[in-house]
Amino acid sequence: MTSVDPSGLQATERKEPPRFTAVLTRPPGQSAELAAALEREGIAAFDFPLIEIAGAEDAAALRAALAALDRYALVVFVSPNAIERALDAVPGLAWPAAVPVAVVGPGSVAALARRGIAPPAYQVVAPDGAQAAAPAAADGRAPMDEHRPDATAPVTPASTAIAPPSPTRAASEDSNGDAAARFDSEALLAALEERLGLASLSGRPVLIVRGDGGREWLADRLREAGAQVEAVCAYRRVVPAPTAAAWARVRSLLQGAPHAWLLTSSEAVRNLDALARAQLSEDERLALLRAPVVAPHPRIAETARAIGFDTITASGSGDARILGALRALSASSRAFLEQPAPASFSTHPRMTDTNQESASSFPPAPPPPFPPLTPPAYDVPRRRRGGLVWIVVVLLAVATGVAAFAFNRKLDRLDARLAARQQALDAQTAELRVKTEQAVSTAHQTDAELTRLQGKLADAQTAQQALQQQYQDLARNRDDWTLAEVEQMLSSASEQLQLTGNTQLALFALQSADTRLAASASPQAAVVRRAIAQDIDKLKAAPSTDLTGLAIKLDDAIEQVDTLPLLGEAANAHAGSAPGASAPAAASAAATGESRLAHWWHAVSKAAASEFKSLVQVRRLDNADAMLNTPEQGEFIRENVKLRLLSARLGLLSRNSATLKSDLRAADAALARYFDGASKRTQTVRAQVKDVMQGAATVEVPNINASLQAVHNYKSRG
C-alpha cells in the first residue's frame, strides 16, 4: 500500500509498530491502578508478580505487642503491608493517642489514614513529602512506597491523575540517582531526629512491625541512640510460581518485542534471577539481562546491576515518576521502530540508563534516501505551477540536509557511547582473563589434590581387600564364635541371677542367645535352643516377689524392738499426787463444804492406800526365765533380736531362703519368750515377722542350668 504526499512524491509503505509492554512485578493485587494508567498512555501492562505477601506463621508475638502499645515510646511500621497485616491481626484495636507512629512513605501514611490514625488526633512521623503525597493514595489501595528489600513500589489509584515528572526534577534524579524526596529508612531516621529527637528514645522501648527479614539499618541506629528495640513479624514474603502461560508471554517478549521490566524491590530482582535460571534457557536469560529495567530506588538499581542487568533507568519513587520513565521508554521504542534504517546503517537495540522523559533510549535511525526526482517537462502555460514544484523540491532538500546533520550528530553520540561500552568490555575482558588464569591455577591444584586422593583411594581399596579376607576367615568359624558368645551371655546371666535374683536380665540374655542361635542351621543349635526355651518358660513362670516391701517391714520391726516391753517389766501406775494436792486444798474444801483439816486428812489417807496397793502385785508368767533377766541382760536380748532381723534382711536381699527362714524363726521365738505378748507393739512386730516369713516361700530363684548344660554338651560333641 502506498500514499501520495502533496508534492506528488510516492511515500514508502510503513508498518504499524508493535505495542510497548511494561512488565509489572509487584505482588498480586497491587498493580491494578498503575496498569490502568499505563493503558491510558497506550502502553500494554503485563502482570508478572515476583513476590507474594502471606501472613506470619506465628502471630502470637505480634498480638502480644499490639495488646501492650501503651508501654512503647514509638511504633514503626516499615510498609503498608505491615500496617494492614498488623491491624487486621487485632480487630477493633484502639490506637493510644500518646503513642507516636513512624512510617516510611506516603503509602503507609494513607494506610494509617484509612484506619483512622492521622493528624492531628495522632502523631504520625514520616519523611518530608510523605504527608503531602499521602492524600492522593488515600482513596485506593495503599501504595507500597517504601524502598526496602522487603517492600514493593507505589501503586497510585486509578482515580488519581498521574503526571510525569518535570524536566527539572527528572534531570535532578538523573544526576544523583535518586529523587529529591526520599522515602526510605535513612529519610525516616532524619524525620525522627527532627520531630521527636533520638535522645528522647534513650532507654525506652521501641516497636518495629515488619516482614520476615529485611534491613536492620533503622533498628541498629535506634539501638545506637539507646532505644530498646523490639521487632515483630507481621507478614512474610514468598516466591510465587508463575504459570506456564505467563512464562510463554515472557519468552515472546524476550524474542524482540519492545518492553521494559518494573522492579520495585531488591528481593524481586533476586527472585527474578532465580526464576529465570530455573525456567529460561541461557540465550533467553541473556536476552532478559539486556532488557531495559525501571528501578524506583538506587538500592534496587544496584541490586539489578549486580545481577547482570546493564540497561537500568532510575525513575525515582512514586507512580508518577515510574509512569514518566515508562512513557519515555515507550516513546523511544516507538521512534526507533517507526524510522527505517539505511542499508549501510546498523541499529543498536540497547537502552540507556536514564530516567529523563525527553531522552531517547534507542538511537534513532537516519531517514531513507528519497528517490531521484525527475522534473516535469517544460510547458510555458504551466510555468507558474512548475515553479511551485521546484520550491517544494528545494524545501525538501533543505529538510533532508538538516535531518542528515541531526542524524550525523546522533551517530557521533552513538559512536561515543559505543567507544565507552567497548572500553568497559575491554576492562571486563582483562578481569575475565585474570580470573581465567586463577581458574587454571586452581585447576592444577585440583588435579594435584585429585592425584593424592586417588592414591588414598588405592590404599583404602587394599585395606578393604585385607578386611574382606579376614572376614572370610572368621566366617568359616562363625558357628564357633556364635556358640562362644551364647555361652558367655548365659554364664553372665546365671551369675547375675544367683547374685541379685534379677530374672528380667536373665530372661533378656536367654532371648538374645536364642536369637543368635536362630541364624545357625546346625542340628546341635536346635538342641540348645530347646533347652533355652525351657529355661525361658521357667523364668516366666517364676513368682514375682516384692523384696522391697518385705525389706521395709523388717526395717520397721528392727526400729520398734527398742520400744518393746520385756516380760519381766511392769508399768509404773503410781503417780504421787499428795504433794501437789496442798495447793488447791482450800479451794476443794470450800467446794465440798468440809473443813480444811478434814479435807487434808481424806487426801493423805487416799495417797497412803495407793502406796500400800503398789507394794504387792500379782501377775502370771508362763516363762520363768524372763523374770531372771536383769536390766543389763534385757539390752542384750534386744540386740540379739535386732541382729537376727538384720541377718534375715540380708538373706532376703540375697535370696537365701534357708538363712532367711532360720533367722525369722529365731527372732519370732525370742519375741514370744522374752517380750510381753499382751503389748500391742509386740503383737505388731510379730505380725510383721510372720508376713515376711510367708513371703519367704517365693524368694527362691530358678536357675538356667539346663541351657548351660546344653551349651557344654554342644561344645564337647564338637
NUVEXRO-90263 format. One record per residue: residue in one letter; x, y, z of N, C-alpha, C in turn. Coordinates in steps of 0.02 Angstrom, whole numbers, plus 50000, padded with zeros to 5 digits. Example, Ala and Ser with C-alpha at 12.3 -4.5 7.8 and 13.67 -1.06 7.14 Angstrom:
BEGIN
a506604971650390506154977550390506604983550390/s506424988850354506844994750357506455000250394/
This chain:
BEGIN
m500434994050000500005000050000500445006250000/t500295011149957500685017249952500245023249964/s500555029049977500195035349986500565040749948/v500215045949930500505051349891500485057549933/d501065061049939501095067249977500885073049934/p500835079149963500615084949923501065086449865/s501695085049867502155086549812502115081549757/g501705076449766501655071549714502155065949720/l502555065849772503055060649780502735054649812/q502955048749791502685042549818503045040749883/a502665039449938502955037750004503005030150010/t503495028050048503605020850057503095018050106/e502975011650102502485008350146502765007950217/r502355009450266502555009250335502085004650374/k502385000650418502014995750458501904998450529/e501324997250555501164999550623501644996150673/p502024999850714502504996850760502134992850814/p502454987550842502144983750896502054987950958/r501584986050999501414989851059501944988551114/f502154993851147502644993351201502304990151263/t502654985551295502384981851353502794983351415/a502464984851471502784985751536502624979651579/v503144976151601503074970251643503064972551716/l502494971851749502404974051819502514968051865/t502964968951913503174963351956502964964152028/r502504968652041502274969552110501884963452134/p501764962852200501364957252225500664957352195/p500324951652193499654951352163499174956352196/g498794959752153498294964452178498544971352191/q499194972852178499474979452193499694983152130/s499494980752071499704984052008499114986251967/a498494985651992497914987251950497894994551931/e498014999151979497965006251964498515008451915/l499125006051926499665007851880499545004851811/a499274998851808499124995751743498594999851706/a498085002251742497575006351709497875012851682/a498325015951720498645022051697499075020751635/l499425015051634499835013351576499395012151514/e498825008751524498375007651467498125014251438/r497995019151481497785025651456498335029051416/e498955027451430499515030251393499685026151330/g499305020851318499435016651259499975011451270/i500135010051333500655005151350500314998951377/a500484993151349500204986951374500514985051441/a500104982751487500344980751554500284973251560/f500834970151580500854962851590501034961551663/d500554958751701500644957451772501034950951782/f501644951451809502074945651820502364946151890/p501954944551943502184945552012502814941452027/l503274944652063503884941252086503904940352161/i503404943052196503364942252269502634941352287/e502494936852334501834936052362501864937652437/i501354941152461501314942952531500854938052567/a501124934752618500744929952658500774931952731/g500294929352769500284930852840500864927552877/a501024930252936501564927452976501374920453000/e501874916053005501754909253027501514909053099/d501754913453141501554913653211501434920953230/a500804922753238500634929753253500544930953327/a500764926253369500674927153442501074933053467/a501714933653445502134939153467501844945853444/l501574946053383501274952253357500674954353399/r500234949553414499634951253453499834953553523/a500334950153552500544952053620500824959153621/a501204960953569501494967653567500944972953556/l500464971553512499934976453500499454977053559/a499414971853600498994972153659499284976653713/a499934978153709500274982353759500594988353726/l500234991953684500514997653648500695003453695/d500365003853752500475009553797501185009853824/r501535004153824502195004153854502745006153804/y502565007253740503065009053691503105016553682/a503715019053673503805026153659503715027753585/l503755022653542503695023753470503535017053438/v503095017053387502945011153347503105012753275/v503515008653242503735009753173503435004353129/f503075006353076502825001653026503265002552963/v503554997152939504024997752883503684998152816/s503044996352811502704996352746501954996152757/p501564997952706500834997152712500624989952725/n501004985152697500844978152712500884976852787/a501394979652820501454978652892500854981752928/i500624987552905500044990852937499424986552929/e499284984452867498674980652854498674974052892/r499234970352889499254963752922499224964452998/a499574969453025499584970253098498904972253125/l498584977253094497934979553119497384974553106/d497454970453053496964965053042497044959553093/a497644958753120497764953353169497404954753235/v497264961253251496924963053313496324967353294/p495764964153276495164968153256494934972653313/g494714978653293494454983353343494984986553386/l495614986653364496144989553404496064997153408/a496074999753468496045007053480496755009553491/w497005013453444497695015753449497745021153503/p498225020453550498315025653601498555032153570/a498235037653587498415044053558499105046353580/a499365043853637500005046053662500595042353630/v500455037253591500995033253560501085035653489/p501655038753471501765040953402501895035053356/v501735036053292501815030953240502305033753188/a502795029653168503275031553117503195026953057/v503165029952996503095026152934503605028852885/v503695025052830504235026652783504015031152726/g503395030352702503205034052643502465035752641/p502235039052587501535041252582501045035452580/g501245029652553500785023952553500605021852623/s501095021752668500955019952737500545025352772/v500665031652757500265037052785499535036252765/a499415034552700498735033552677498415027452710/a498805022052719498545016052751498335017552823/l498725021552859498535023452927497915027852927/a497875032352878497295036752875496645032852863/r496675027652822496085023552812495875019852875/r496345018852920496195015652984496015020753038/g495985027153020495805032253068496385034953108/i496995033253089497585035553126497915040953083/a497765047253097498015052753056498045058953100/p498475063753082498505070053118497835073653110/p497655077953157498035079853217497885075553278/a497415070953272497245066853330497825062353350/y498215060153302498785055653316499415058653286/q499965057153317500615059653294500925054553246/v500935056253181501205051953129501845055053103/v502405051553109503055054053088503235050553023/a503395054552970503575051752905504085056452873/p504465054152823504945058552789504595064452756/d504975069552741504715075652709504395073752643/g503795076252631503445075052569502955069252573/a503005065052623502565059252627501855061352644/q501785066252690501115068552709500755071852650/a501135075552609500835078952552500625074052499/a501015068652490500855063752438500345058652461/a500205058352526499755053152552499035054052531/p498745060152528498035060652510497875057752442/a498355057752395498215055052329498105047652331/a498395044352380498325037052385497815034952436/a497485039652469497045037852524496395034852500/d496195036152437495555033552413495595026452389/g496195023852373496265017252346496695012952390/r496965008052359497405003352395498045006952414/a498295005852473498905009152496499485007352453/p499845012252424500415010652382500995008052424/m501365003652394501955000852428502555005152410/d502655010552447503135015652426503775015552465/e503875010752508504485010652548505015006952510/h505585010152500506135006952463506555003052512/r506334997052524506684992452569506744985852533/p507184981352556507214974852524506574970952531/d506144972552579505524968752587504914972852569/a504994978252531504424982452512504364982652437/t503764984152414503644984652343503544991952325/a503454993252261503415000052236502715002952245/p502635009452237501985012552248501475010852196/v500855010852217500295009852172499835015852180/t499725019552126499295025452129498605023552107/p498085025652141497395023852123497225026152054/a496735022552025496525024251957496185031051954/s495885033152009495525039452010495985045452014/t496615044452026497085049952034497455050951969/a497485056951944497855058351883498595057851895/i498935054551851499665053551858500005058051808/a500415062551833500775067351790501505065451788/p501825066251731502535064551727502945069651765/p503535067651787503965072451822504185077951777/s504305083651807504535089351769505235088151744/p505445091651688506135090851664506645092551716/t506505097751756506995099551807507075094051858/r506505091251880506535085751929506855079651898/a506685078051836506985072251802507725073051796/a507955079051779508685080051774509015079151841/s508685081551893508975080651960509035073351977/e508525069351961508555062251975509085058851934/d509175061051872509665057851829510375059351851/s510475064951883511155066851903511385063451966/n510945062652015511165059852078510875052952091/g510485050152047510235043352054509655042652100/d509355048052125508795047452172508385053852167/a507755053352186507325059152187507485063552245/a507235069952241507365074552296507015072252359/a506415069352351506055066852409506185059352415/r506525057352467506695050352477506245047352530/f506005041352517505575037752564505915031152580/d506385031252627506745025252648506935025952721/s507315021152746507495021052817507915027052836/e508365029252792508785035052807508365041352815/a507885042252769507455048252774507015047952836/l506775042052854506365041352914506765042952977/l507405040652980507815042253038507915049753045/a508015053252989508085060552992507445063753016/a506865061152994506235063853017506125062653092/l506335056853117506275055553189506715060253229/e507325061553205507765066153240507475073153242/e507145075153187506865081953183506225082553224/r505785077553221505135078053254505155076153328/l505495070653344505495068153413506145069253449/g506705068653411507355068753444507545061853467/l508085059153441508275052353459508455051853533/a508665057353563508845057053634508235055553678/s507635057353654507035055953693506855048553694/l507155044553649507015037353647507515033253687/s508015036453715508535032853752508235029353813/g508365022853819508125018853875507395017053872/r507045018653818506335017253813506205012153758/p505675008053764505555002853714505265005753650/v505505003053593505265005053527505074998653490/l504474998553460504224992653424504274993853349/i504574988953313504614989153240504194983353213/v503684984953174503244979953143503474979253071/r503674973353051503974972352985503804965452959/g504094963752901504034957052874504624952852898/d504624946552876505184942252895505804944452857/g506354945352894506964947752863506954955252856/g507234957752800507254964952789507894968152818/r507954974652806508544978252829508534979252904/e509104979152935509184980553006509474987453019/w509524991552966509874997952972509525002453022/l508865003253015508505007753060508525005153132/a508434998553141508464995753209509144996853240/d509674996053201510354997053228510465004253248/r510215008953208510305016053225509915017853289/l509325015153296508935016553357509265013453418/r509555007453410509915004453467510525008653485/e510875011353435511445015653449511235021953487/a510615024253474510365030053510510125028353581/g510155021953600509975019953668509285016953674/a508905016353620508225013753624508235006153631/q507735003553664507644996253672507184993853617/v507484991453562507114989853502506844982753506/e506194982053492505874975453485505574975053415/a505704969553381505444968553313504984962553311/v504394963453280503914958053273503754957253199/c503584951153179503444949553109502694949753098/a502474953853049501764954353033501584950552969/y502064949352926501924945752863502584942752839/r502524938652790503114935552759503044935652683/r503614935752651503644935952578503844929052552/v503484926752502503634920352472503744921352397/v504104916752368504244917052296503654913952259/p503324917552213502744914652178502974909552126/a502494905952100502624901052047502214903251986/p502524906951939502154909251880501894903451838/t501334904551805501034899351764501414898451699/a501254892951665501574891751600501384897151550/a500764899551552500564904951506500964911251519/a501104912851583501504918751598502214917951570/w502514912051578503184911051551503184911451474/a502644908951443502604909451371502584916751349/r502214920951386502194928051370502884931251379/v503244929251432503924931951443504384930051385/r504344923751364504784921551309504624925351245/s503984926651232503814930351172504074937551175/l504074940551235504364947351242505114947251232/l505454942051257506174941751251506404940451179/q505954938551135506154937251066506204943651024/g506124949351054506234955651018505674960651024/a505134958951059504594963751068504814969451114/p504624975551100504834981151143504484980751211/h504874980651263504594980151330505104982651381/a504884983351442505324985351498505054982051562/w505514980551608505334977351672505324982651727/l504794982651766504744986951825504904982751887/l505484983951918505704980251977505674984952037/t505234983552084505094988252139505394986052205/s505794980952207506144979052268506744974852250/s507244975052294507854971052283507694963652285/e507224961752328507054954552332506714952252268/a506324956652235506014954952171506554953752118/v507094957752120507644956752072507964949952083/r508094948252146508394941652160507924935952142/n507284936752154506804931452136506764930652060/l506784936252023506774935751950507384932051924/d507974933451953508574929851932508524922351946/a508264920652006508204913552023507704909951979/l507124913251966506624910051922506874909451851/a507244914551827507504914251759508004908651751/r508434907651800508924902251796508574895351795/a507984894951827507644888451830507194887251769/q506914892651738506404891751687506634893551616/l507134897951610507344900451544507994897151522/s508084896851457508714894451430509254899851438/e509864897951422510414902751431510334908751384/d510124907651322510024913151275509444917651298/e508904914551324508344918551348508544922551410/r508954919651453509174923351512509614929251493/l510054928251443510464933851420510034939251389/a509514937351352509054942351324508694946051380/l508534942551434508214945851492508684950951523/l509324949251529509804953951559509914960051515/r509794959351449509864965151404509234969351401/a508694967051430508064970851428508114976951473/p507774982451456507784988451499507404987151564/v507654990251617507374989351684507244996251713/v506664997051747506495003251782506515001651857/a506945005251894507015004251966506855010752002/p506395010852050506205017152083506685019352137/h507215015552151507675017552205508385015352186/p508895019252204509585017352187509785010552215/r509525008752273509725002252302509474996552259/i508864997352230508604992152186509014992052121/a509204997852097509614998152037510294994752048/e510584995752106511224992452121511144984852123/t510604982552151510484975252153510394972552082/a510014976152039509924973951970510584973951932/r510994979051944511644979251910512094973551933/a512054971851997512454966252023512234959651993/i511584958851980511324952751949511574952051877/g511654957651841511894957351773511504961751724/f510974965251747510604969751703511044975751687/d511084977551623511524983051604511164989151577/t510494988851571510114994651547509594996251600/i509755000851645509355002251704509155009551705/t508525010951717508265017651723508055018851796/a508385023551830508195025251899507665030551896/s507025028651906506475033251895506335037751955/g506525035652015506315039252074505665036352101/s505495038052163504915035052195504275038352172/g503715034752176503075037352156502855034752089/d502195033352083501935030752020502005035751963/a501975042251979502025047351927502705046851893/r503245046151933503915045751903504005039151866/i503735033751895503785027251860503425027651793/l502825030551793502445031151731502825035551681/g503135040951705503525045151659504105041451628/a504465037351668505025033551642504785028551590/l504235025051605503975020151556503715023551493/r503425029651502503195033351443503785035351399/a504335037451430504925039351391505215033351354/l505245027651389505505021551355505045019551298/s504385020051308503915018351254503995022951195/a504075029451209504165034251153504815032851116/s505345031451152505975029951119505915023651077/s505585018551103505495012451064505075013651002/r504545017751009504105019150951504485023150898/a504895028050919505275031950871505795027650836/f506085023050873506585018650842506275013950791/l505665011350807505345006550762505025009950702/e504805016250710504465019650654504955022350603/q505595023350620506085026150574506495020550543/p506415019050479506815013750447507545015850440/a507985011150445508705012450440508945011350369/p509475015050347509765013850280510125007150279/a510275004950218510594998350210511264998050242/s511625003750245512305003750273512325005350346/f511735005950379511715007950450511455002250492/s511805000550544511604995150590511344998250654/t510714996750671510414999550732510644995750791/h510614998950848510814995950912510204995650957/p509954989650973509314989151009509374989951084/r509934992351110510014992751183509774999551208/m509514999651270509275005751301509795008451349/t509755014751365510255017851409509965018651478/d510415019851525510225020651596510045027951609/t509405029651599509185036551610508465036451631/n508245041951662507535042451680507235048951655/q507545052151606507275058351578506775056451524/e506205059751526505695058151477505905060351407/s506265065851401506445068451335507015064751303/a507405061051342507985057451314507745051051282/s507995049351225507815043251189508305037851207/s508055032051229508495026551247508695022551186/f508335023051130508525019651069508815024651020/p509405023650992509685028350944509265028450880/p509035034250860508605034750800509005033150738/a508675030350690508995028650626508885034350577/p509355035350531509275040650481508705038950434/p508385044050405507825042750359508075039550295/p507645036050261507855032850198507985038150145/p508425036750100508555041650046507945042150000/f507825048249982507255049349937507425046949867/p506945044649829507075042649760507245048849717/p507625047949664507805053649621507175057049593/l507205063449595506635067449571506745069249498/t506245067849458506285069549386505855075749374/p506155081249355505755087349344505265086349287/p504695089349292504205088749237504445092349174/a504165090349120504345093549055504135100949055/y504545104849023504415112049023503805113548980/d503365117249010502755119048975502605126348992/v502585130648940502505137748951501875139348990/p501315136448973500725138249012500765135949084/r501145130749096501185128149164501815130349199/r502115136049181502735138249211502635139949285/r502085143249301501975145149370501895139049415/r501555133849388501475127749428502145124149436/g502565124049384503225120949390503655124549441/g503595131049447503975134749498503795132649568/l503155131449579502965129149646503255122349661/v503275118149611503565111449621504295112049639/w504655116449604505375117149620505465120049690/i505025124449711505085127049780505005121349831/v504515117049818504405111349863505015106749863/v505305105849804505895101449799506475104449839/v506575111049834507115114249871507005113749946/l506375114749967506235114150039506365107050064/l506165102150023506295095250043507045093850047/a507415096650001508145095650003508445098750065/v508215104950081508465108150142508295104050204/a507665101650206507465097550264507875091150269/t508005088350209508415082250209509115083650235/g509395089250216510065091050241510065092150316/v509555095650340509525096750413509445090150450/a509025085750423508925079250455509565075150453/a509925075650396510555071950392511065074550443/f511085081150451511545083950501511365081550571/a510705081750586510495079450653510655072050664/f510555068150610510715061050616511455059850625/n511865064050591512595063450600512785064950672/r512465070050701512615071550771512425065650816/k511855062750803511645056950843512115051050833/l512345050350770512825044850757513475045950795/d513685052350799514295053850837514195051950911/r513615053850938513485052051009513455044451018/l513165041150968513135033850972513835030850969/d514265033650926514955031250923515305032250989/a515185038051021515505039151086515265034151138/r514615032751136514345027751183514635020851169/l514685019251105514965012651087515695012251109/a516055017851102516755017751124516805016751199/a516375020151237516375019151310516185012051328/r515685009351292515495002451305516064997651287/q516424999251233516994994951214517534995151267/q517665001051295518155001451349517934997351409/a517294997651425517044993651481517124986251466/l516974984351403517054977351385517784975151388/d518244979651368518954978051372519164976951445/a518904981351489519074980551559518794973951586/q518174972251566517894965951587518284960051559/t518524960751497518914955451467519564954351505/a519894959951524520504959251563520374955951630/e519824958051661519654954851725519504947451716/l519154945951660518994938951646519634934951633/r520124938151601520744934651587521104933051652/v521094937951699521414936651764521054930951800/k520384931151798520004925851830520134919151798/t520224919251730520364912951695521034910151717/e521534914551724522184912151747522134909251818/q521754912751860521654910051927521284903351926/a520804902751880520444896351874520914890851850/v521374892551803521844887451780522304885151836/s522534890151876522954888351934522574883951983/t521944885851994521534881752039521434874752011/a521364874251943521274867751912521894863351922/h522494866351917523114862551928523134859952000/q522954864452046522944862252116522424856752127/t521864857352092521344852152098521594845552070/d521974845752014522254839551986522734836252035/a523154840452068523624837552116523244834452175/e522724837952198522324835252253521974828852232/l521744828652169521404822652144521884816852141/t522514818052119523014812752117523144810052187/r523194814652236523304812452305522714808352331/l522114810552314521524806852336521484799952302/q521694799552239521704793052206522184788252240/g522754790952262523224786652299522914784152364/k522574788752399522234786652461521684781552446/l521344782352389520824777652371521114770752358/a521694770452325522024764052313522214760752380/d522484764652426522654761852491522024759252527/a521494763052521520874760852554520604754452523/q520664753752457520444747652424520864741652447/t521524742752454521944737352479521754735352550/a521624740252592521414738652660520734735152661/q520294737152615519644733852611519714726552591/q520154725152544520274718152524520534714052582/a520994717052621521254713352679520704712052730/l520274716952741519724715852788519234710552762/q519104710452697518674705252670518974698352680/q519634697752671519964691252682519894689152755/q519994693852800519924692152870519204690252886/y518734693652855518034691952867517874684952842/q518134683152785518024676452759518324671152806/d518924672752834519224668052881518794667252943/l518514672752966518094672453026517424668953011/a517174669752950516534666852933516554659252934/r517154656352921517204649052923517074646352992/n517264650053044517154647853113516584651853146/r516084653553106515544657753132515144654153185/d515044647653175514654643953224515024643653291/d515684642753287516064642553350516024649253386/w516084654753347516034661353379515334662453408/t514844660353371514154661153396514044657253461/l514304651053462514224646953521514594649953581/a515204652453569515574655553623515214661753650/e514934665553604514564671653626513954669753666/v513584664453645512994662153682513184659653751/e513744655953755513964653353820514144659053867/q514464664253840514654669953882514024673553908/m513534674353865512924677753886512554673753939/l512514667153930512164662953979512534662754045/s513204662454043513584662354106513484668854145/s513514674454110513404680854144512704681254173/a512204678954134511524679154159511434674754220/s511764668854220511704664354278512014667354340/e512594670654331512914673854389512474679454416/q512214683554373511784689054395511144686354428/l510884680754402510284677854431510404675354501/q510984672254513511134669654579511314675154629/l511644680454604511874685754649511304690654666/t510944692754615510444697954626509734695554617/g509644689454589508974686954577508594690754524/n508944694054478508624698054426508394693454370/t507774691354373507514686754322507424690154255/q507284696654255507184700154191507824700354150/l508394701554184509034701654148509204694754121/a509074689554161509204682854137508744681054079/l508114683154083507644681854028507864685353964/f508114691553970508364695153911508974691653881/a509424689053924510014685553900509814679153863/l509334675453890509114669353857508794670853789/q508384676053786508074677853722508584680253671/s509104683953693509634686153647510024680153622/a510164675253667510534669253645510114665253595/d509464664853606509034661253559509024664653491/t509034671253491509054674953427509704673653390/r510254673453426510904672153394510924665153364/l510654660253401510674653353376510174652253319/a509674656653312509184655753259509494656453190/a510064660153186510394661053122510814655053101/s510904650253146511304644353132510854638653109/a511074634953057510704629253031510944622653060/s511374622753110511644616553139511114612953180/p511084606253176510594602453217510734603253292/q511384603653311511534604553381511264611153408/a511244616253365510974622653387510234622053405/a509874617653370509164616653386509084613653455/v509544608953475509514605953541509614611353595/v510114615753584510244621053632509644625853636/r509344627353580508774631853580508184628853618/r508114622053614507564618853651507674619653726/a508304618653749508454619553820508354626853842/i508544631553799508454638653815507704640253820/a507294637253776506574638453779506284635953844/q506524630353869506284627753933506464632553990/d507084634953990507284639754043506894646254038/i506734648353978506334654553970505644653654001/d505334647753987504684646454017504734646154093/k505294643354119505374642854190505424649754222/l505804654254191505884660954218505234664854214/k504854663954160504224667454154503724665154206/a503764658454225503304655754274503504657154345/a504114659554356504354660854424503934666354455/p503724665454519503304670654551503704677054563/s503354682454562503674688954574503624690654648/t504174692454678504204693854749504364701254760/d503974704354805504094711354822504634711754876/l505264711154855505814711254902505854717854939/t505704723254905505744729854936505234730454993/g504614728254980504104728655032504274724355093/l504534718255081504734713955137505304717055177/a505784719955140506354723155174506124729055216/i505624732755192505364738455231505034736055295/k504674730455291504354727755351504884725755403/l505434722455379505964720555426506284726755457/d506394732055417506684738255444506234741255498/d505574741055486505114743755536505124739655600/a505164733155592505194728855651505834730055691/i506394730955656507034732255690507004738755729/e506674743855702506634750255736506194749855799/q505694745455799505234745055856505474740455913/v506014736655900506254731955951506444735656015/d506764741356010506984745056069506394747656112/t505814748256083505234750856121504784745356148/l504944739056133504504733556156504614732356230/p504084731156269504164729656342504364722356352/l504854721256396505054714356413504524711256458/l504554704656462504044701156500504104702556575/g504714703856601504804704956673504694712056693/e504594716656648504494723656665503764725056680/a503634729456730502954731256749502854738656739/a502264740556717502124747656706502034751256772/n502314757256781502284761256843501634765056844/a501154762056879500494765356881500434770356937/h500964770756982500934775357039501154782257019/a500774786957038500954793857024500814797857087/g501334800857117501254804657180500874810957169/s500314811157195499904817157187499774820657253/a500014817557311499874820757376500224827357384/p500864828057363501174834557373500844839957334/g500584838357279500264843657239499564845057260/a499304841257305498604842357325498534847857376/s499084849957408499044855057460498864861857431/a499044862757368498924869457340498194870857332/p497814866257300497094867957294496684865357351/a496984863857410496614860857465496064865457489/a496224871857495495724876557520495134877057472/a495304877157406494764877657357494324871457358/s494634865357364494244859157364493824858757427/a494124860557483493744860357545493144865057542/a493244870857513492684875557508492144872857462/a492354869157410491864866557362491444861057393/t491744856857437491364851257466491014853057532/g491164858857558490874861057622491214858157683/e491794854757673492174851957729492674856957753/s492914855557813493454859857839494104857957806/r494584862357808495234861157776495574855257808/l495524854157873495844848557908495534841957886/a494864841857880494544835657858494724833957786/h494754839057746494924837857676495644835357670/w496094838057709496794835957707496864828757729/w496514826957782496554820057807496284815157755/h495784816857720495504812457669496004811357612/a496354816657590496834815957535497434811857556/v497674812757618498264808957641498094801557647/s497504800057673497324793057679497244789657611/k497004793257562496934790457494497604789157463/a498084793657471498754792657443499114786857477/a499014786057543499344780657579499064773957556/a498414773557545498114767357521498384765457453/s498484770357409498764768957343499464766357347/e499864769057394500554766857401500574759657427/f500144757957475500134751057501499924746157446/k499464748057403499244743557350499804742157300/s500234747057285500764746157236501354742157262/l501374740857326501934736957353501904729757332/v501314727057323501244719957306500794719557243/q501054716057188500674714857127500704707457112/v500174704757085500134697657069500014697056994/r500504693856958500444692556887500644685456872/r500384682556815500534675756796501044675856739/l501584672156747502104671556696502184664256678/d502094662456614502184655556591502924653956582/n503344658956571504064657856561504434660956619/a504724656756661505064659356720505734662456703/d506024660856644506684663656626506664671156618/a506094673756597506054680956586506134684856650/m505924681756710505984685256773506694685356799/l507114680756772507804680356796508274685056759/n508034688256707508464692756668508514699556702/t509114701656710509244708356738509134713656684/p509084720056702509014725356651509584725256601/e510204723756623510764723556575510664717856526/q510424712156549510294706656504509714708256456/g509244712356477508704714356432508974718056370/e509484722156380509794725656322510094720556274/f510424715356301510714710256257510174706556219/i509604705256252509054701756218508814705956158/r508734712556170508504716856115509014716856057/e509654717356072510164717456019510174710855981/n510084705356016510084698855982509494698455933/v508904700755955508324700655910508454704955849/k508744710755859508884715155801509394711955754/l509904708555782510404705255739510074699755698/r509614696055729509254690855692508854693955634/l508514699455649508114702655596508564705455541/l509144708255559509604710755508509874705055465/s510034699555497510264693755458509724691255411/a509094691255436508544689255392508474694055333/r508594700555345508554705355290509084704055237/l509694702455259510224700755211510044694555171/g509774689455206509564683355171509004684855121/l508564689455138508024691255092508294694455029/l508744699355038509014702954979509464698454937/s509804693754968510234689154930509854682954907/r509194682754921508764677154901509004670554930/n509264670754991509484664755026508904662555070/s508504658155043507884656255078508024652755144/a508524648355147508664644655208508864649355265/t509334653855252509544658655303508974663055324/l508564665255277508004669655292507514666255339/k507324660255323506834656855365507104655355435/s507744653255439508044651755504508064657855549/d508284663455523508324669555563507634672055583/l507144671455539506484673755556506174669555612/r506284662855610506024658555663506344660255730/a507024661255730507364662955792507124669555820/a507024674555777506794681155800506094680655829/d505644676855797504964676155822504944672355889/a505384667255897505414663655960505644668156017/a506154672356004506394676956055505854681956074/l505484684456025504944689156040504414685856084/a504254679756070503734676256109503974674456179/r504634673456188504894670956252505064676556300/y505354681956275505624687056320505214693556321/f504744694456278504384700856275503654699756294/d503344705056316502654704856340502184703656281/g501864697956279501424696456224500784700356225/a500594703156282499974706956285500044714056258/s500674716156245500794722856220500614723256146/k500284728756127500104729856056500724730256013/r501244733356037501864734055997502174727255983/t502184722956034502464716256024502054712355973/q501404712955978500984709455931501084712055859/t501184718555852501304721455785501954718955755/v502494718755795503144716555769503114709255749/r502794705155791502744698055774502334696955710/a501804701055701501414700555639501834702255578/q502274707255584502714709055528503194703355513/v503464700255565503934694755554503584688955520/k502964687555539502604682055507502444683655434/d502284690055419502164691855349502784690655306/v503364692555333503984691455295504114683955288/m503954680155339504074672855336503624669755283/q503004672155276502564669555224502814671355155/g503094677355147503364679355081504014676055065/a504344672855114504994669755101504924663555058/a504314661055051504224654955010504344656354937/t504274662654915504364664354844505034667654830/v505494667454877506144670754868506604666654825/e506514660254823506974655954787506944657654712/v507524657854681507594659854611507744653654569/p507394652854512507564647154469508244648154436/n508524642754411509174643054378509094641454305/i509634642654267509644641154195510174635854181/n510214630954225510714625754217510594621554155/a509954620754135509814616654076510134619654013/s510094626354006510394629553948511154629053950/l511444630254009512174629654015512414622554000/q512034617554023512234610554010512174609053936/a511664611653902511584610353831512164613453791/v512364619453810512934622653776513574618653788/h513674616353850514264612353866514284605853826/n513704602553819513674596453780513814597753706/y513574603453681513694605253611514444606053598/k514784609553643515504610653635515884604053642/s515674599953690516024593453699515934589053638/r515344588953608515224584853549515624587453490/g515704594053486516104596853431516834595353439/
